Amino acid sequence: MKKSVFALALLAASTQAQALTTGDMAFTSFNADDDGWAMVTFVDIAANTTIYFSDNEWNGSAFADSNEHALAWNTGAATIAAGSVVVFTEIDAATDVISASVGTLALAGTGGTNLGFAKSDETVYAFLGTSGIAPTTFLTAISTNADVNPQHVTNAGLSFGVNAIALVPDADFGEYTGARSGNASFASYASMVNDAANWNDVASGEFTGNILNSTAFSVTAVPEASTYGMMLAGLGLVGFMARRRNSK
């Protein structure tokens, strides 16, 4: 009986990774010279989740260019904790390999052959979808052409400064330089990471070989109200079972 009671209490107090939704991730770095980028997750990502990336402009109902490619990221066999930063590598030269610092990154089953990300007139999306590269949920985007084509982001139901980041035109390199610790929740970093004022945003230059910042985000040790509620529910269950046992 004791084992069952404590198992229920622990279950009530535990948290699990939930399905991703818009704004749960954000870009933290972009390097057009190396075709590399980095992202932070504000929530736990369940094992073996598939997330797609594409630089094919979304017109509101479909991708506009049949020649642009798409990538599929399998997050791996373990849950990725909220606050983690994952670094991705694209094809920039023959010696480069498509890869991710966590999980596996590969060309998606469909899409064009125009590999690599450009510094100009570029919008890169991260999204959930199907094997046919049909988006069901756009998570976030990063754009170097927001000054002339903001609709490439807004067509996807995203907003600059909220769940998407706008870099300067012809940005060869950009990286978030704001705080990565001190906030009470991971979600509260979203507006900071998507604020261009918190980026070191550089136009044309040479950034081949730049190491992207992979420092994880952290929060202060303040349990959320939902966590308190689950803990209290578990303790209440323990107390009820103890009273029931004593009354016998």
Helices and strands as residue ranges (DSSP letters): H 2-13, E 25-31, E 36-41, E 50-54, E 70-74, E 85-89, E 99-100, E 104-107, E 123-129, E 135-143, H 151-154, E 164-166, E 173-176, G 187-189, H 190-193, G 196-198, E 199-202, H 225-246
